[in-house]
Amino acid sequence: RYKHSKAGAHVMFCRRFPVRLLFSPVGQTRSKRHFAHARWSEFIAKRRMEAVAIARPEPVVMKVDTPEFRSIFTKELEDLIELFRRYDHEIRVAGGAVRDILMGLCPKDIDIATTATPTEMKEIFTKENIRMVNMNGEKHGTITPRINDRENFEITTLRIDAVTDGRHAEVIHTKDWLLDANRRDLTINSMFLGFDGSVYDYFYGYDDLQKRRVAFVGDPDLRIKEDYLRILRYFRFYGRIAERIDNHDEETLRIIAKNASGLAKISGERIWQEWRKIMAGKFGCDLTVKMINSDLSASIGLPEKPNVEEFVRVFKNIESVQGGDIQP
């Protein structure tokens, strides 16, 4: 199917390959378009081969039936599960909520991943007279239905990062859970949880969680270059799950230091949001010092050679007075 875009090009939506290809309305032959499809197919196949090489052979590692797991089942969630079952689309809990449940914590909210495309979800919710809110998320593949006019759920289509620039990604939708897990930042954030309690762990995130270890999915250098904010997310999640102050993998720290200049692509506001969470978490002072020692000073708004002793003194003083809640 074709439609004319404001840029004077046509956009092709291909049902067989879930990608959008931009091409000039003049001079593009059918054979060239077929070649473009073949290239995307090769790209996806290569990504899957790379993921399979490092993935767990059998992703289901356990079933949970804990109070924390059962706490997520509201009437609205049960209705949503039944709705997707009727339309033959799979949904699972993704990311942070899975990690929290496995750590014995009740998640504050849940993110849901699905094999359904945004278009398919909109068709379902429209047909069922379910209101959708916050349509800005659609450009990221996220649709937010308000179930029973009581509870919102952010539901995101599985995707592959096709092109990245160090902060944002152009994505391809997929129905392959392995490929979606492979694009995520940390192993502990790459797990899914089925509503029957099955834990899907493709990249040994459960093992790392048991060891309180923070590790990137696959090649740390590649994961960081896809989105340099992941440097700060590494330290933030270290403060969330680690039990020891200094249990970092030295090779990971070396790669972080090598990519420090990439944080220039990230806005100061976004850097501060992450850094504040780091300082407010466990080991906040020590992690900031570790960041300084990893050559991140200039990238997070500090002098290249900050007075570390003075920083530690001020931090400890604020921590004792305000409980570590660092204000800008």
DRENDRENNU-251720 format. One record per residue (C-alpha): chain; z, y, x. Coordinates in steps of 0.05 Angstrom, whole numbers, always signed. Layout:
(site A; (Z; Y; X)),
...
// end
This chain:
(site A; (+0; +0; +0)),
(site A; (-15; +70; +25)),
(site A; (+9; +139; +10)),
(site A; (-8; +206; +42)),
(site A; (+47; +238; +84)),
(site A; (+58; +312; +97)),
(site A; (+36; +302; +169)),
(site A; (-34; +283; +146)),
(site A; (-26; +210; +164)),
(site A; (-20; +150; +120)),
(site A; (+40; +105; +118)),
(site A; (+29; +31; +109)),
(site A; (+84; -11; +79)),
(site A; (+70; -83; +97)),
(site A; (+104; -136; +56)),
(site A; (+93; -190; +108)),
(site A; (+122; -150; +166)),
(site A; (+179; -104; +146)),
(site A; (+155; -45; +187)),
(site A; (+122; +22; +174)),
(site A; (+61; +39; +216)),
(site A; (+34; +109; +222)),
(site A; (-40; +115; +233)),
(site A; (-95; +166; +225)),
(site A; (-133; +163; +159)),
(site A; (-198; +164; +200)),
(site A; (-218; +116; +255)),
(site A; (-167; +60; +244)),
(site A; (-203; -5; +229)),
(site A; (-173; -65; +195)),
(site A; (-174; -103; +261)),
(site A; (-134; -48; +295)),
(site A; (-82; -50; +240)),
(site A; (-79; -126; +245)),
(site A; (-69; -118; +321)),
(site A; (-10; -71; +308)),
(site A; (+21; -122; +261)),
(site A; (+13; -176; +314)),
(site A; (+47; -132; +366)),
(site A; (+107; -122; +320)),
(site A; (+109; -196; +306)),
(site A; (+110; -209; +381)),
(site A; (+165; -157; +391)),
(site A; (+210; -190; +338)),
(site A; (+197; -260; +366)),
(site A; (+216; -235; +436)),
(site A; (+280; -203; +411)),
(site A; (+299; -267; +376)),
(site A; (+286; -309; +438)),
(site A; (+330; -263; +479)),
(site A; (+385; -266; +428)),
(site A; (+383; -342; +421)),
(site A; (+390; -348; +497)),
(site A; (+459; -317; +496)),
(site A; (+482; -335; +426)),
(site A; (+531; -388; +403)),
(site A; (+492; -451; +380)),
(site A; (+532; -456; +315)),
(site A; (+554; -387; +290)),
(site A; (+605; -409; +238)),
(site A; (+669; -415; +279)),
(site A; (+722; -420; +224)),
(site A; (+740; -407; +152)),
(site A; (+795; -359; +133)),
(site A; (+838; -357; +71)),
(site A; (+891; -308; +91)),
(site A; (+926; -254; +50)),
(site A; (+886; -202; +88)),
(site A; (+821; -236; +68)),
(site A; (+842; -244; -5)),
(site A; (+863; -171; -8)),
(site A; (+790; -147; -8)),
(site A; (+772; -182; -73)),
(site A; (+775; -129; -127)),
(site A; (+743; -141; -194)),
(site A; (+687; -94; -172)),
(site A; (+673; -134; -108)),
(site A; (+671; -199; -147)),
(site A; (+621; -168; -195)),
(site A; (+579; -145; -136)),
(site A; (+579; -214; -105)),
(site A; (+557; -245; -170)),
(site A; (+502; -193; -178)),
(site A; (+471; -208; -110)),
(site A; (+478; -283; -123)),
(site A; (+438; -276; -187)),
(site A; (+382; -239; -151)),
(site A; (+383; -289; -94)),
(site A; (+402; -241; -38)),
(site A; (+457; -256; +12)),
(site A; (+513; -207; +28)),
(site A; (+569; -212; +79)),
(site A; (+625; -167; +104)),
(site A; (+605; -135; +171)),
(site A; (+637; -103; +231)),
(site A; (+705; -72; +232)),
(site A; (+733; -104; +169)),
(site A; (+719; -173; +198)),
(site A; (+755; -155; +262)),
(site A; (+815; -127; +224)),
(site A; (+821; -188; +179)),
(site A; (+820; -234; +240)),
(site A; (+874; -192; +272)),
(site A; (+918; -199; +210)),
(site A; (+905; -129; +184)),
(site A; (+884; -109; +114)),
(site A; (+820; -68; +122)),
(site A; (+820; +2; +94)),
(site A; (+748; -6; +71)),
(site A; (+692; -56; +80)),
(site A; (+620; -49; +102)),
(site A; (+571; -99; +72)),
(site A; (+507; -124; +103)),
(site A; (+451; -156; +63)),
(site A; (+384; -190; +68)),
(site A; (+358; -146; +11)),
(site A; (+316; -86; +30)),
(site A; (+335; -16; +5)),
(site A; (+278; -19; -44)),
(site A; (+301; -86; -71)),
(site A; (+372; -60; -78)),
(site A; (+350; +2; -116)),
(site A; (+308; -40; -163)),
(site A; (+368; -85; -177)),
(site A; (+417; -29; -189)),
(site A; (+368; +10; -232)),
(site A; (+353; -52; -274)),
(site A; (+428; -65; -282)),
(site A; (+443; +9; -299)),
(site A; (+488; +16; -239)),
(site A; (+495; +86; -212)),
(site A; (+478; +98; -139)),
(site A; (+512; +154; -99)),
(site A; (+502; +187; -31)),
(site A; (+427; +172; -26)),
(site A; (+425; +204; +43)),
(site A; (+444; +136; +70)),
(site A; (+378; +106; +49)),
(site A; (+343; +132; +111)),
(site A; (+390; +87; +151)),
(site A; (+379; +28; +104)),
(site A; (+444; +39; +66)),
(site A; (+450; +40; -10)),
(site A; (+516; +57; -43)),
(site A; (+526; +31; -114)),
(site A; (+586; +51; -156)),
(site A; (+608; -13; -190)),
(site A; (+639; -8; -259)),
(site A; (+643; +67; -245)),
(site A; (+706; +52; -205)),
(site A; (+689; +31; -133)),
(site A; (+634; +49; -84)),
(site A; (+606; -1; -34)),
(site A; (+562; +17; +25)),
(site A; (+510; -39; +32)),
(site A; (+463; -38; +91)),
(site A; (+400; -79; +102)),
(site A; (+399; -122; +164)),
(site A; (+358; -88; +218)),
(site A; (+331; -88; +289)),
(site A; (+331; -27; +334)),
(site A; (+257; -22; +351)),
(site A; (+257; +44; +389)),
(site A; (+319; +80; +416)),
(site A; (+328; +147; +452)),
(site A; (+399; +141; +476)),
(site A; (+430; +163; +410)),
(site A; (+386; +146; +350)),
(site A; (+342; +87; +333)),
(site A; (+278; +72; +294)),
(site A; (+293; +8; +257)),
(site A; (+257; -51; +228)),
(site A; (+288; -88; +169)),
(site A; (+299; -162; +177)),
(site A; (+330; -221; +141)),
(site A; (+355; -251; +206)),
(site A; (+431; -245; +215)),
(site A; (+426; -263; +289)),
(site A; (+379; -205; +303)),
(site A; (+424; -155; +267)),
(site A; (+485; -180; +306)),
(site A; (+446; -174; +371)),
(site A; (+435; -99; +361)),
(site A; (+509; -83; +354)),
(site A; (+551; -52; +409)),
(site A; (+611; -97; +422)),
(site A; (+621; -172; +410)),
(site A; (+683; -159; +368)),
(site A; (+641; -115; +322)),
(site A; (+583; -163; +316)),
(site A; (+616; -214; +270)),
(site A; (+603; -226; +196)),
(site A; (+647; -255; +142)),
(site A; (+621; -294; +83)),
(site A; (+656; -287; +17)),
(site A; (+673; -361; +20)),
(site A; (+714; -345; +82)),
(site A; (+663; -368; +134)),
(site A; (+666; -328; +199)),
(site A; (+598; -319; +231)),
(site A; (+606; -304; +305)),
(site A; (+540; -305; +343)),
(site A; (+563; -273; +408)),
(site A; (+633; -300; +420)),
(site A; (+668; -240; +389)),
(site A; (+723; -284; +361)),
(site A; (+737; -312; +431)),
(site A; (+740; -241; +459)),
(site A; (+786; -219; +402)),
(site A; (+834; -277; +418)),
(site A; (+834; -255; +491)),
(site A; (+840; -181; +470)),
(site A; (+778; -169; +512)),
(site A; (+726; -114; +500)),
(site A; (+655; -135; +519)),
(site A; (+586; -110; +502)),
(site A; (+537; -155; +465)),
(site A; (+489; -182; +519)),
(site A; (+470; -135; +575)),
(site A; (+520; -76; +579)),
(site A; (+469; -31; +613)),
(site A; (+418; -42; +557)),
(site A; (+470; -33; +502)),
(site A; (+494; +33; +531)),
(site A; (+424; +60; +543)),
(site A; (+408; +47; +469)),
(site A; (+465; +94; +449)),
(site A; (+507; +129; +502)),
(site A; (+563; +141; +452)),
(site A; (+579; +68; +463)),
(site A; (+612; +88; +529)),
(site A; (+667; +123; +490)),
(site A; (+669; +69; +437)),
(site A; (+684; +19; +492)),
(site A; (+747; +57; +511)),
(site A; (+767; +70; +439)),
(site A; (+764; -4; +421)),
(site A; (+800; -22; +485)),
(site A; (+857; +20; +458)),
(site A; (+852; -16; +391)),
(site A; (+855; -88; +414)),
(site A; (+877; -93; +487)),
(site A; (+948; -115; +503)),
(site A; (+948; -93; +576)),
(site A; (+936; -24; +604)),
(site A; (+888; -45; +659)),
(site A; (+849; -108; +640)),
(site A; (+779; -80; +646)),
(site A; (+719; -118; +673)),
(site A; (+701; -81; +737)),
(site A; (+626; -93; +728)),
(site A; (+629; -62; +659)),
(site A; (+664; +0; +688)),
(site A; (+612; +5; +742)),
(site A; (+556; +5; +691)),
(site A; (+592; +56; +649)),
(site A; (+598; +102; +710)),
(site A; (+525; +92; +726)),
(site A; (+506; +115; +656)),
(site A; (+556; +173; +650)),
(site A; (+502; +227; +651)),
(site A; (+473; +198; +587)),
(site A; (+531; +228; +548)),
(site A; (+493; +294; +554)),
(site A; (+452; +269; +495)),
(site A; (+514; +268; +452)),
(site A; (+540; +330; +417)),
(site A; (+606; +359; +440)),
(site A; (+634; +351; +370)),
(site A; (+618; +276; +369)),
(site A; (+647; +267; +439)),
(site A; (+711; +301; +418)),
(site A; (+717; +258; +355)),
(site A; (+715; +195; +398)),
(site A; (+759; +222; +453)),
(site A; (+812; +245; +404)),
(site A; (+815; +174; +375)),
(site A; (+822; +147; +445)),
(site A; (+880; +193; +461)),
(site A; (+914; +179; +394)),
(site A; (+909; +103; +405)),
(site A; (+945; +56; +451)),
(site A; (+941; +72; +525)),
(site A; (+910; +140; +508)),
(site A; (+932; +174; +572)),
(site A; (+915; +116; +617)),
(site A; (+847; +107; +584)),
(site A; (+830; +180; +595)),
(site A; (+849; +174; +668)),
(site A; (+805; +112; +672)),
(site A; (+748; +152; +641)),
(site A; (+758; +207; +693)),
(site A; (+757; +154; +748)),
(site A; (+692; +127; +718)),
(site A; (+657; +194; +730)),
(site A; (+660; +216; +657)),
(site A; (+697; +282; +669)),
(site A; (+638; +330; +665)),
(site A; (+608; +291; +608)),
(site A; (+669; +299; +563)),
(site A; (+680; +373; +577)),
(site A; (+728; +369; +635)),
(site A; (+719; +398; +705)),
(site A; (+685; +350; +753)),
(site A; (+751; +342; +791)),
(site A; (+806; +355; +740)),
(site A; (+879; +359; +757)),
(site A; (+898; +289; +735)),
(site A; (+972; +297; +749)),
(site A; (+975; +359; +706)),
(site A; (+936; +325; +650)),
(site A; (+985; +266; +651)),
(site A; (+1045; +312; +649)),
(site A; (+1018; +352; +590)),
(site A; (+996; +289; +553)),
(site A; (+1064; +256; +560)),
(site A; (+1098; +319; +536)),
(site A; (+1053; +324; +474)),
(site A; (+1062; +250; +462)),
(site A; (+1137; +256; +461)),
(site A; (+1136; +315; +414)),
(site A; (+1078; +299; +367)),
(site A; (+1072; +223; +373)),
(site A; (+1006; +228; +411)),
(site A; (+968; +267; +357)),
(site A; (+926; +311; +403)),
(site A; (+898; +373; +369)),
(site A; (+838; +413; +394)),
// end
